[in-house]
């Protein structure tokens, strides 16, 4: 599952089973005003989406909706 980190917090460093995460992030629709916020506890910056490598293949084939781990993103509301 994808996770969300901002540009400052950077690429995910959590240990995960292979296949790992993409080398570059994807921008959520509406970024930076999308309401998708970095998943780091003390950060409220706009988030970027890091896909697992197997999700990258689906992205290249047109998939644009991905699940995220519960504690890896926050949502900003009006």
PDB file with SEQRES, HELIX, SHEET and CRYST1 records, atoms N, CA, C and O in Angstrom:
SEQRES   1 A   78  UNK UNK UNK UNK UNK UNK UNK UNK UNK UNK UNK UNK UNK          
SEQRES   2 A   78  UNK UNK UNK UNK UNK UNK UNK UNK UNK UNK UNK UNK UNK          
SEQRES   3 A   78  UNK UNK UNK UNK UNK UNK UNK UNK UNK UNK UNK UNK UNK          
SEQRES   4 A   78  UNK UNK UNK UNK UNK UNK UNK UNK UNK UNK UNK UNK UNK          
SEQRES   5 A   78  UNK UNK UNK UNK UNK UNK UNK UNK UNK UNK UNK UNK UNK          
SEQRES   6 A   78  UNK UNK UNK UNK UNK UNK UNK UNK UNK UNK UNK UNK UNK          
HELIX    1 AA1 UNK A   53  UNK A   60  1                                   8    
HELIX    2 AA2 UNK A   70  UNK A   72  5                                   3    
SHEET    1 AA1 3 UNK A   3  UNK A   5  0                                        
SHEET    2 AA1 3 UNK A  48  UNK A  50 -1                                        
SHEET    3 AA1 3 UNK A  26  UNK A  27 -1                                        
SHEET    1 AA2 2 UNK A  36  UNK A  38  0                                        
SHEET    2 AA2 2 UNK A  73  UNK A  75 -1                                        
CRYST1    1.000    1.000    1.000  90.00  90.00  90.00 P 1           1          
ATOM      1  N   UNK A   1       0.833  -1.187   0.000  1.00  0.00           N  
ATOM      2  CA  UNK A   1       0.000   0.000   0.000  1.00  0.00           C  
ATOM      3  C   UNK A   1       0.874   1.246   0.000  1.00  0.00           C  
ATOM      4  O   UNK A   1       1.955   1.269   0.588  1.00  0.00           O  
ATOM      5  N   UNK A   2       0.385   2.270  -0.667  1.00  0.00           N  
ATOM      6  CA  UNK A   2       1.087   3.541  -0.764  1.00  0.00           C  
ATOM      7  C   UNK A   2       1.160   4.222   0.596  1.00  0.00           C  
ATOM      8  O   UNK A   2       0.361   3.941   1.489  1.00  0.00           O  
ATOM      9  N   UNK A   3       2.132   5.122   0.740  1.00  0.00           N  
ATOM     10  CA  UNK A   3       2.194   5.975   1.914  1.00  0.00           C  
ATOM     11  C   UNK A   3       2.391   7.414   1.456  1.00  0.00           C  
ATOM     12  O   UNK A   3       2.731   7.666   0.300  1.00  0.00           O  
ATOM     13  N   UNK A   4       2.175   8.354   2.371  1.00  0.00           N  
ATOM     14  CA  UNK A   4       2.257   9.770   2.042  1.00  0.00           C  
ATOM     15  C   UNK A   4       3.312  10.443   2.916  1.00  0.00           C  
ATOM     16  O   UNK A   4       3.288  10.329   4.141  1.00  0.00           O  
ATOM     17  N   UNK A   5       4.231  11.141   2.266  1.00  0.00           N  
ATOM     18  CA  UNK A   5       5.258  11.948   2.948  1.00  0.00           C  
ATOM     19  C   UNK A   5       5.392  13.248   2.173  1.00  0.00           C  
ATOM     20  O   UNK A   5       5.160  13.281   0.964  1.00  0.00           O  
ATOM     21  N   UNK A   6       5.763  14.319   2.863  1.00  0.00           N  
ATOM     22  CA  UNK A   6       5.973  15.595   2.179  1.00  0.00           C  
ATOM     23  C   UNK A   6       7.382  15.646   1.599  1.00  0.00           C  
ATOM     24  O   UNK A   6       8.185  14.735   1.804  1.00  0.00           O  
ATOM     25  N   UNK A   7       7.671  16.728   0.868  1.00  0.00           N  
ATOM     26  CA  UNK A   7       9.002  16.877   0.276  1.00  0.00           C  
ATOM     27  C   UNK A   7      10.084  16.945   1.343  1.00  0.00           C  
ATOM     28  O   UNK A   7      11.177  16.414   1.144  1.00  0.00           O  
ATOM     29  N   UNK A   8       9.798  17.596   2.485  1.00  0.00           N  
ATOM     30  CA  UNK A   8      10.800  17.730   3.542  1.00  0.00           C  
ATOM     31  C   UNK A   8      11.077  16.408   4.259  1.00  0.00           C  
ATOM     32  O   UNK A   8      12.226  16.091   4.567  1.00  0.00           O  
ATOM     33  N   UNK A   9      10.032  15.650   4.518  1.00  0.00           N  
ATOM     34  CA  UNK A   9      10.203  14.369   5.231  1.00  0.00           C  
ATOM     35  C   UNK A   9      10.778  13.305   4.303  1.00  0.00           C  
ATOM     36  O   UNK A   9      11.418  12.360   4.764  1.00  0.00           O  
ATOM     37  N   UNK A  10      10.558  13.452   3.017  1.00  0.00           N  
ATOM     38  CA  UNK A  10      11.217  12.634   2.013  1.00  0.00           C  
ATOM     39  C   UNK A  10      10.724  11.223   1.844  1.00  0.00           C  
ATOM     40  O   UNK A  10       9.675  10.828   2.352  1.00  0.00           O  
ATOM     41  N   UNK A  11      11.527  10.476   1.104  1.00  0.00           N  
ATOM     42  CA  UNK A  11      11.212   9.090   0.759  1.00  0.00           C  
ATOM     43  C   UNK A  11      11.030   8.245   2.009  1.00  0.00           C  
ATOM     44  O   UNK A  11      11.742   8.432   2.996  1.00  0.00           O  
ATOM     45  N   UNK A  12      10.077   7.313   1.972  1.00  0.00           N  
ATOM     46  CA  UNK A  12       9.848   6.436   3.109  1.00  0.00           C  
ATOM     47  C   UNK A  12      11.104   5.655   3.489  1.00  0.00           C  
ATOM     48  O   UNK A  12      11.825   5.149   2.629  1.00  0.00           O  
ATOM     49  N   UNK A  13      11.345   5.572   4.777  1.00  0.00           N  
ATOM     50  CA  UNK A  13      12.495   4.807   5.250  1.00  0.00           C  
ATOM     51  C   UNK A  13      12.073   3.648   6.138  1.00  0.00           C  
ATOM     52  O   UNK A  13      12.914   2.923   6.670  1.00  0.00           O  
ATOM     53  N   UNK A  14      10.751   3.475   6.297  1.00  0.00           N  
ATOM     54  CA  UNK A  14      10.288   2.369   7.128  1.00  0.00           C  
ATOM     55  C   UNK A  14      10.654   1.057   6.464  1.00  0.00           C  
ATOM     56  O   UNK A  14      10.663   0.947   5.238  1.00  0.00           O  
ATOM     57  N   UNK A  15      10.952   0.074   7.279  1.00  0.00           N  
ATOM     58  CA  UNK A  15      11.316  -1.219   6.704  1.00  0.00           C  
ATOM     59  C   UNK A  15      10.054  -1.928   6.233  1.00  0.00           C  
ATOM     60  O   UNK A  15       9.102  -2.109   6.992  1.00  0.00           O  
ATOM     61  N   UNK A  16      10.066  -2.315   4.994  1.00  0.00           N  
ATOM     62  CA  UNK A  16       8.930  -3.018   4.412  1.00  0.00           C  
ATOM     63  C   UNK A  16       9.448  -4.235   3.673  1.00  0.00           C  
ATOM     64  O   UNK A  16      10.603  -4.294   3.249  1.00  0.00           O  
ATOM     65  N   UNK A  17       8.576  -5.184   3.536  1.00  0.00           N  
ATOM     66  CA  UNK A  17       8.932  -6.355   2.739  1.00  0.00           C  
ATOM     67  C   UNK A  17       9.063  -5.925   1.288  1.00  0.00           C  
ATOM     68  O   UNK A  17       8.427  -4.953   0.880  1.00  0.00           O  
ATOM     69  N   UNK A  18       9.863  -6.616   0.503  1.00  0.00           N  
ATOM     70  CA  UNK A  18       9.931  -6.285  -0.918  1.00  0.00           C  
ATOM     71  C   UNK A  18       8.526  -6.263  -1.501  1.00  0.00           C  
ATOM     72  O   UNK A  18       7.691  -7.049  -1.053  1.00  0.00           O  
ATOM     73  N   UNK A  19       8.223  -5.438  -2.443  1.00  0.00           N  
ATOM     74  CA  UNK A  19       9.138  -4.822  -3.386  1.00  0.00           C  
ATOM     75  C   UNK A  19       9.629  -3.433  -3.026  1.00  0.00           C  
ATOM     76  O   UNK A  19      10.338  -2.857  -3.851  1.00  0.00           O  
ATOM     77  N   UNK A  20       9.332  -2.840  -1.896  1.00  0.00           N  
ATOM     78  CA  UNK A  20       9.811  -1.507  -1.559  1.00  0.00           C  
ATOM     79  C   UNK A  20       9.011  -0.409  -2.232  1.00  0.00           C  
ATOM     80  O   UNK A  20       7.968  -0.665  -2.834  1.00  0.00           O  
ATOM     81  N   UNK A  21       9.509   0.824  -2.125  1.00  0.00           N  
ATOM     82  CA  UNK A  21       8.795   1.985  -2.654  1.00  0.00           C  
ATOM     83  C   UNK A  21       9.490   2.583  -3.873  1.00  0.00           C  
ATOM     84  O   UNK A  21      10.680   2.369  -4.104  1.00  0.00           O  
ATOM     85  N   UNK A  22       8.715   3.333  -4.639  1.00  0.00           N  
ATOM     86  CA  UNK A  22       9.220   3.985  -5.846  1.00  0.00           C  
ATOM     87  C   UNK A  22      10.351   4.958  -5.504  1.00  0.00           C  
ATOM     88  O   UNK A  22      10.471   5.419  -4.369  1.00  0.00           O  
ATOM     89  N   UNK A  23      11.174   5.257  -6.508  1.00  0.00           N  
ATOM     90  CA  UNK A  23      12.287   6.189  -6.305  1.00  0.00           C  
ATOM     91  C   UNK A  23      11.816   7.631  -6.317  1.00  0.00           C  
ATOM     92  O   UNK A  23      12.483   8.505  -5.763  1.00  0.00           O  
ATOM     93  N   UNK A  24      10.684   7.890  -6.936  1.00  0.00           N  
ATOM     94  CA  UNK A  24      10.139   9.247  -7.018  1.00  0.00           C  
ATOM     95  C   UNK A  24       8.667   9.233  -6.599  1.00  0.00           C  
ATOM     96  O   UNK A  24       7.960   8.256  -6.844  1.00  0.00           O  
ATOM     97  N   UNK A  25       8.211  10.311  -5.970  1.00  0.00           N  
ATOM     98  CA  UNK A  25       6.811  10.370  -5.529  1.00  0.00           C  
ATOM     99  C   UNK A  25       5.869  10.757  -6.666  1.00  0.00           C  
ATOM    100  O   UNK A  25       6.297  11.198  -7.732  1.00  0.00           O  
ATOM    101  N   UNK A  26       4.589  10.581  -6.409  1.00  0.00           N  
ATOM    102  CA  UNK A  26       3.528  11.023  -7.312  1.00  0.00           C  
ATOM    103  C   UNK A  26       2.762  12.137  -6.603  1.00  0.00           C  
ATOM    104  O   UNK A  26       2.676  12.160  -5.375  1.00  0.00           O  
ATOM    105  N   UNK A  27       2.213  13.053  -7.382  1.00  0.00           N  
ATOM    106  CA  UNK A  27       1.452  14.152  -6.812  1.00  0.00           C  
ATOM    107  C   UNK A  27      -0.020  13.770  -6.720  1.00  0.00           C  
ATOM    108  O   UNK A  27      -0.599  13.329  -7.714  1.00  0.00           O  
ATOM    109  N   UNK A  28      -0.646  13.930  -5.542  1.00  0.00           N  
ATOM    110  CA  UNK A  28      -2.085  13.684  -5.467  1.00  0.00           C  
ATOM    111  C   UNK A  28      -2.825  14.756  -6.272  1.00  0.00           C  
ATOM    112  O   UNK A  28      -2.310  15.860  -6.451  1.00  0.00           O  
ATOM    113  N   UNK A  29      -4.002  14.444  -6.748  1.00  0.00           N  
ATOM    114  CA  UNK A  29      -4.803  15.391  -7.516  1.00  0.00           C  
ATOM    115  C   UNK A  29      -4.990  16.661  -6.681  1.00  0.00           C  
ATOM    116  O   UNK A  29      -5.394  16.598  -5.520  1.00  0.00           O  
ATOM    117  N   UNK A  30      -4.693  17.809  -7.284  1.00  0.00           N  
ATOM    118  CA  UNK A  30      -4.866  19.084  -6.608  1.00  0.00           C  
ATOM    119  C   UNK A  30      -3.672  19.545  -5.782  1.00  0.00           C  
ATOM    120  O   UNK A  30      -3.731  20.599  -5.148  1.00  0.00           O  
ATOM    121  N   UNK A  31      -2.603  18.780  -5.780  1.00  0.00           N  
ATOM    122  CA  UNK A  31      -1.424  19.133  -4.987  1.00  0.00           C  
ATOM    123  C   UNK A  31      -0.951  20.530  -5.351  1.00  0.00           C  
ATOM    124  O   UNK A  31      -0.904  20.822  -6.546  1.00  0.00           O  
ATOM    125  N   UNK A  32      -0.603  21.404  -4.449  1.00  0.00           N  
ATOM    126  CA  UNK A  32      -0.447  21.185  -3.012  1.00  0.00           C  
ATOM    127  C   UNK A  32      -1.700  21.497  -2.194  1.00  0.00           C  
ATOM    128  O   UNK A  32      -1.662  21.449  -0.965  1.00  0.00           O  
ATOM    129  N   UNK A  33      -2.800  21.815  -2.861  1.00  0.00           N  
ATOM    130  CA  UNK A  33      -4.049  22.144  -2.158  1.00  0.00           C  
ATOM    131  C   UNK A  33      -4.990  20.949  -2.038  1.00  0.00           C  
ATOM    132  O   UNK A  33      -6.191  21.138  -1.842  1.00  0.00           O  
ATOM    133  N   UNK A  34      -4.482  19.734  -2.150  1.00  0.00           N  
ATOM    134  CA  UNK A  34      -5.328  18.545  -2.213  1.00  0.00           C  
ATOM    135  C   UNK A  34      -5.941  18.135  -0.887  1.00  0.00           C  
ATOM    136  O   UNK A  34      -6.963  17.448  -0.874  1.00  0.00           O  
ATOM    137  N   UNK A  35      -5.354  18.532   0.212  1.00  0.00           N  
ATOM    138  CA  UNK A  35      -5.836  18.078   1.514  1.00  0.00           C  
ATOM    139  C   UNK A  35      -5.169  16.792   1.967  1.00  0.00           C  
ATOM    140  O   UNK A  35      -5.438  16.318   3.070  1.00  0.00           O  
ATOM    141  N   UNK A  36      -4.299  16.212   1.134  1.00  0.00           N  
ATOM    142  CA  UNK A  36      -3.530  15.025   1.527  1.00  0.00           C  
ATOM    143  C   UNK A  36      -2.281  15.534   2.234  1.00  0.00           C  
ATOM    144  O   UNK A  36      -1.467  16.245   1.645  1.00  0.00           O  
ATOM    145  N   UNK A  37      -2.141  15.163   3.499  1.00  0.00           N  
ATOM    146  CA  UNK A  37      -1.096  15.703   4.373  1.00  0.00           C  
ATOM    147  C   UNK A  37      -0.096  14.611   4.741  1.00  0.00           C  
ATOM    148  O   UNK A  37      -0.457  13.442   4.878  1.00  0.00           O  
ATOM    149  N   UNK A  38       1.165  15.009   4.900  1.00  0.00           N  
ATOM    150  CA  UNK A  38       2.238  14.094   5.286  1.00  0.00           C  
ATOM    151  C   UNK A  38       1.827  13.245   6.486  1.00  0.00           C  
ATOM    152  O   UNK A  38       1.193  13.737   7.419  1.00  0.00           O  
ATOM    153  N   UNK A  39       2.189  11.983   6.451  1.00  0.00           N  
ATOM    154  CA  UNK A  39       1.820  11.057   7.505  1.00  0.00           C  
ATOM    155  C   UNK A  39       2.702  11.104   8.743  1.00  0.00           C  
ATOM    156  O   UNK A  39       2.375  10.464   9.743  1.00  0.00           O  
ATOM    157  N   UNK A  40       3.813  11.844   8.711  1.00  0.00           N  
ATOM    158  CA  UNK A  40       4.677  11.941   9.884  1.00  0.00           C  
ATOM    159  C   UNK A  40       3.931  12.666  11.001  1.00  0.00           C  
ATOM    160  O   UNK A  40       3.272  13.677  10.757  1.00  0.00           O  
ATOM    161  N   UNK A  41       4.036  12.153  12.222  1.00  0.00           N  
ATOM    162  CA  UNK A  41       3.249  12.663  13.346  1.00  0.00           C  
ATOM    163  C   UNK A  41       3.301  14.178  13.536  1.00  0.00           C  
ATOM    164  O   UNK A  41       2.264  14.799  13.771  1.00  0.00           O  
ATOM    165  N   UNK A  42       4.466  14.777  13.442  1.00  0.00           N  
ATOM    166  CA  UNK A  42       4.603  16.201  13.744  1.00  0.00           C  
ATOM    167  C   UNK A  42       4.649  17.088  12.503  1.00  0.00           C  
ATOM    168  O   UNK A  42       5.127  18.220  12.580  1.00  0.00           O  
ATOM    169  N   UNK A  43       4.172  16.608  11.376  1.00  0.00           N  
ATOM    170  CA  UNK A  43       4.251  17.352  10.117  1.00  0.00           C  
ATOM    171  C   UNK A  43       2.852  17.597   9.549  1.00  0.00           C  
ATOM    172  O   UNK A  43       2.004  16.705   9.561  1.00  0.00           O  
ATOM    173  N   UNK A  44       2.621  18.817   9.052  1.00  0.00           N  
ATOM    174  CA  UNK A  44       1.339  19.152   8.425  1.00  0.00           C  
ATOM    175  C   UNK A  44       1.520  19.716   7.027  1.00  0.00           C  
ATOM    176  O   UNK A  44       0.674  20.468   6.544  1.00  0.00           O  
ATOM    177  N   UNK A  45       2.623  19.356   6.372  1.00  0.00           N  
ATOM    178  CA  UNK A  45       2.892  19.809   5.009  1.00  0.00           C  
ATOM    179  C   UNK A  45       2.082  19.000   3.997  1.00  0.00           C  
ATOM    180  O   UNK A  45       1.699  17.865   4.277  1.00  0.00           O  
ATOM    181  N   UNK A  46       1.817  19.587   2.807  1.00  0.00           N  
ATOM    182  CA  UNK A  46       1.138  18.834   1.756  1.00  0.00           C  
ATOM    183  C   UNK A  46       1.914  17.560   1.427  1.00  0.00           C  
ATOM    184  O   UNK A  46       3.141  17.578   1.332  1.00  0.00           O  
ATOM    185  N   UNK A  47       1.200  16.474   1.259  1.00  0.00           N  
ATOM    186  CA  UNK A  47       1.840  15.183   1.049  1.00  0.00           C  
ATOM    187  C   UNK A  47       2.015  14.795  -0.405  1.00  0.00           C  
ATOM    188  O   UNK A  47       1.265  15.220  -1.284  1.00  0.00           O  
ATOM    189  N   UNK A  48       3.032  13.972  -0.630  1.00  0.00           N  
ATOM    190  CA  UNK A  48       3.284  13.326  -1.916  1.00  0.00           C  
ATOM    191  C   UNK A  48       3.051  11.832  -1.712  1.00  0.00           C  
ATOM    192  O   UNK A  48       3.241  11.315  -0.611  1.00  0.00           O  
ATOM    193  N   UNK A  49       2.648  11.153  -2.753  1.00  0.00           N  
ATOM    194  CA  UNK A  49       2.307   9.733  -2.651  1.00  0.00           C  
ATOM    195  C   UNK A  49       3.475   8.882  -3.131  1.00  0.00           C  
ATOM    196  O   UNK A  49       3.968   9.047  -4.246  1.00  0.00           O  
ATOM    197  N   UNK A  50       3.904   7.972  -2.270  1.00  0.00           N  
ATOM    198  CA  UNK A  50       4.960   7.019  -2.610  1.00  0.00           C  
ATOM    199  C   UNK A  50       4.295   5.662  -2.820  1.00  0.00           C  
ATOM    200  O   UNK A  50       3.728   5.086  -1.892  1.00  0.00           O  
ATOM    201  N   UNK A  51       4.373   5.163  -4.041  1.00  0.00           N  
ATOM    202  CA  UNK A  51       3.766   3.877  -4.379  1.00  0.00           C  
ATOM    203  C   UNK A  51       4.766   2.755  -4.167  1.00  0.00           C  
ATOM    204  O   UNK A  51       5.972   2.938  -4.333  1.00  0.00           O  
ATOM    205  N   UNK A  52       4.250   1.591  -3.797  1.00  0.00           N  
ATOM    206  CA  UNK A  52       5.107   0.406  -3.763  1.00  0.00           C  
ATOM    207  C   UNK A  52       5.439   0.059  -5.212  1.00  0.00           C  
ATOM    208  O   UNK A  52       4.702   0.420  -6.130  1.00  0.00           O  
ATOM    209  N   UNK A  53       6.531  -0.628  -5.406  1.00  0.00           N  
ATOM    210  CA  UNK A  53       6.976  -0.924  -6.765  1.00  0.00           C  
ATOM    211  C   UNK A  53       5.945  -1.707  -7.564  1.00  0.00           C  
ATOM    212  O   UNK A  53       5.803  -1.483  -8.767  1.00  0.00           O  
ATOM    213  N   UNK A  54       5.231  -2.611  -6.929  1.00  0.00           N  
ATOM    214  CA  UNK A  54       4.206  -3.348  -7.668  1.00  0.00           C  
ATOM    215  C   UNK A  54       3.033  -2.438  -8.053  1.00  0.00           C  
ATOM    216  O   UNK A  54       2.360  -2.695  -9.051  1.00  0.00           O  
ATOM    217  N   UNK A  55       2.778  -1.374  -7.271  1.00  0.00           N  
ATOM    218  CA  UNK A  55       1.733  -0.413  -7.621  1.00  0.00           C  
ATOM    219  C   UNK A  55       2.174   0.475  -8.787  1.00  0.00           C  
ATOM    220  O   UNK A  55       1.338   0.952  -9.553  1.00  0.00           O  
ATOM    221  N   UNK A  56       3.473   0.695  -8.921  1.00  0.00           N  
ATOM    222  CA  UNK A  56       3.995   1.484 -10.042  1.00  0.00           C  
ATOM    223  C   UNK A  56       3.559   0.883 -11.380  1.00  0.00           C  
ATOM    224  O   UNK A  56       3.212   1.608 -12.313  1.00  0.00           O  
ATOM    225  N   UNK A  57       3.581  -0.435 -11.461  1.00  0.00           N  
ATOM    226  CA  UNK A  57       3.156  -1.112 -12.684  1.00  0.00           C  
ATOM    227  C   UNK A  57       1.685  -0.811 -12.965  1.00  0.00           C  
ATOM    228  O   UNK A  57       1.313  -0.533 -14.105  1.00  0.00           O  
ATOM    229  N   UNK A  58       0.857  -0.866 -11.936  1.00  0.00           N  
ATOM    230  CA  UNK A  58      -0.563  -0.548 -12.100  1.00  0.00           C  
ATOM    231  C   UNK A  58      -0.750   0.909 -12.499  1.00  0.00           C  
ATOM    232  O   UNK A  58      -1.624   1.224 -13.306  1.00  0.00           O  
ATOM    233  N   UNK A  59       0.065   1.800 -11.939  1.00  0.00           N  
ATOM    234  CA  UNK A  59       0.002   3.217 -12.289  1.00  0.00           C  
ATOM    235  C   UNK A  59       0.311   3.416 -13.772  1.00  0.00           C  
ATOM    236  O   UNK A  59      -0.388   4.153 -14.467  1.00  0.00           O  
ATOM    237  N   UNK A  60       1.351   2.758 -14.242  1.00  0.00           N  
ATOM    238  CA  UNK A  60       1.716   2.869 -15.659  1.00  0.00           C  
ATOM    239  C   UNK A  60       0.614   2.327 -16.568  1.00  0.00           C  
ATOM    240  O   UNK A  60       0.508   2.732 -17.725  1.00  0.00           O  
ATOM    241  N   UNK A  61      -0.206   1.412 -16.048  1.00  0.00           N  
ATOM    242  CA  UNK A  61      -1.309   0.842 -16.821  1.00  0.00           C  
ATOM    243  C   UNK A  61      -2.613   1.613 -16.643  1.00  0.00           C  
ATOM    244  O   UNK A  61      -3.667   1.157 -17.087  1.00  0.00           O  
ATOM    245  N   UNK A  62      -2.550   2.792 -15.990  1.00  0.00           N  
ATOM    246  CA  UNK A  62      -3.718   3.651 -15.904  1.00  0.00           C  
ATOM    247  C   UNK A  62      -4.427   3.724 -14.569  1.00  0.00           C  
ATOM    248  O   UNK A  62      -5.325   4.552 -14.413  1.00  0.00           O  
ATOM    249  N   UNK A  63      -4.069   2.901 -13.602  1.00  0.00           N  
ATOM    250  CA  UNK A  63      -4.725   2.970 -12.293  1.00  0.00           C  
ATOM    251  C   UNK A  63      -4.321   4.262 -11.607  1.00  0.00           C  
ATOM    252  O   UNK A  63      -3.146   4.626 -11.612  1.00  0.00           O  
ATOM    253  N   UNK A  64      -5.290   4.963 -11.013  1.00  0.00           N  
ATOM    254  CA  UNK A  64      -4.992   6.229 -10.352  1.00  0.00           C  
ATOM    255  C   UNK A  64      -5.508   6.307  -8.920  1.00  0.00           C  
ATOM    256  O   UNK A  64      -5.303   7.323  -8.255  1.00  0.00           O  
ATOM    257  N   UNK A  65      -6.167   5.271  -8.432  1.00  0.00           N  
ATOM    258  CA  UNK A  65      -6.653   5.253  -7.056  1.00  0.00           C  
ATOM    259  C   UNK A  65      -5.939   4.132  -6.327  1.00  0.00           C  
ATOM    260  O   UNK A  65      -5.972   2.979  -6.757  1.00  0.00           O  
ATOM    261  N   UNK A  66      -5.284   4.481  -5.206  1.00  0.00           N  
ATOM    262  CA  UNK A  66      -4.508   3.512  -4.444  1.00  0.00           C  
ATOM    263  C   UNK A  66      -4.853   3.606  -2.967  1.00  0.00           C  
ATOM    264  O   UNK A  66      -5.141   4.688  -2.456  1.00  0.00           O  
ATOM    265  N   UNK A  67      -4.823   2.482  -2.291  1.00  0.00           N  
ATOM    266  CA  UNK A  67      -5.044   2.459  -0.854  1.00  0.00           C  
ATOM    267  C   UNK A  67      -3.797   2.935  -0.124  1.00  0.00           C  
ATOM    268  O   UNK A  67      -2.684   2.839  -0.641  1.00  0.00           O  
ATOM    269  N   UNK A  68      -3.998   3.449   1.087  1.00  0.00           N  
ATOM    270  CA  UNK A  68      -2.870   3.846   1.916  1.00  0.00           C  
ATOM    271  C   UNK A  68      -3.016   3.213   3.293  1.00  0.00           C  
ATOM    272  O   UNK A  68      -4.121   2.890   3.730  1.00  0.00           O  
ATOM    273  N   UNK A  69      -1.886   3.040   3.968  1.00  0.00           N  
ATOM    274  CA  UNK A  69      -1.922   2.552   5.346  1.00  0.00           C  
ATOM    275  C   UNK A  69      -2.586   3.619   6.218  1.00  0.00           C  
ATOM    276  O   UNK A  69      -2.396   4.813   5.990  1.00  0.00           O  
ATOM    277  N   UNK A  70      -3.342   3.202   7.190  1.00  0.00           N  
ATOM    278  CA  UNK A  70      -4.123   4.114   8.020  1.00  0.00           C  
ATOM    279  C   UNK A  70      -3.301   5.239   8.634  1.00  0.00           C  
ATOM    280  O   UNK A  70      -3.744   6.388   8.631  1.00  0.00           O  
ATOM    281  N   UNK A  71      -2.124   4.944   9.159  1.00  0.00           N  
ATOM    282  CA  UNK A  71      -1.353   5.971   9.856  1.00  0.00           C  
ATOM    283  C   UNK A  71      -0.272   6.605   8.995  1.00  0.00           C  
ATOM    284  O   UNK A  71       0.667   7.191   9.534  1.00  0.00           O  
ATOM    285  N   UNK A  72      -0.374   6.508   7.675  1.00  0.00           N  
ATOM    286  CA  UNK A  72       0.670   7.073   6.819  1.00  0.00           C  
ATOM    287  C   UNK A  72       0.229   8.328   6.078  1.00  0.00           C  
ATOM    288  O   UNK A  72       0.940   8.802   5.193  1.00  0.00           O  
ATOM    289  N   UNK A  73      -0.920   8.865   6.423  1.00  0.00           N  
ATOM    290  CA  UNK A  73      -1.380  10.111   5.818  1.00  0.00           C  
ATOM    291  C   UNK A  73      -2.414  10.743   6.733  1.00  0.00           C  
ATOM    292  O   UNK A  73      -2.987  10.090   7.606  1.00  0.00           O  
ATOM    293  N   UNK A  74      -2.636  12.018   6.513  1.00  0.00           N  
ATOM    294  CA  UNK A  74      -3.681  12.745   7.221  1.00  0.00           C  
ATOM    295  C   UNK A  74      -4.480  13.501   6.171  1.00  0.00           C  
ATOM    296  O   UNK A  74      -4.012  13.684   5.047  1.00  0.00           O  
ATOM    297  N   UNK A  75      -5.668  13.935   6.526  1.00  0.00           N  
ATOM    298  CA  UNK A  75      -6.514  14.682   5.603  1.00  0.00           C  
ATOM    299  C   UNK A  75      -6.836  16.039   6.207  1.00  0.00           C  
ATOM    300  O   UNK A  75      -7.230  16.125   7.370  1.00  0.00           O  
ATOM    301  N   UNK A  76      -6.671  17.101   5.420  1.00  0.00           N  
ATOM    302  CA  UNK A  76      -6.986  18.447   5.847  1.00  0.00           C  
ATOM    303  C   UNK A  76      -8.420  18.756   5.424  1.00  0.00           C  
ATOM    304  O   UNK A  76      -8.794  18.502   4.279  1.00  0.00           O  
ATOM    305  N   UNK A  77      -9.215  19.293   6.326  1.00  0.00           N  
ATOM    306  CA  UNK A  77     -10.597  19.613   5.995  1.00  0.00           C  
ATOM    307  C   UNK A  77     -10.850  21.120   6.166  1.00  0.00           C  
ATOM    308  O   UNK A  77     -10.116  21.803   6.881  1.00  0.00           O  
ATOM    309  N   UNK A  78     -11.882  21.618   5.511  1.00  0.00           N  
ATOM    310  CA  UNK A  78     -12.209  23.045   5.610  1.00  0.00           C  
ATOM    311  C   UNK A  78     -13.156  23.286   6.740  1.00  0.00           C  
ATOM    312  O   UNK A  78     -13.549  24.427   6.984  1.00  0.00           O  
TER     313      UNK A  78                                                      
END                                                                             
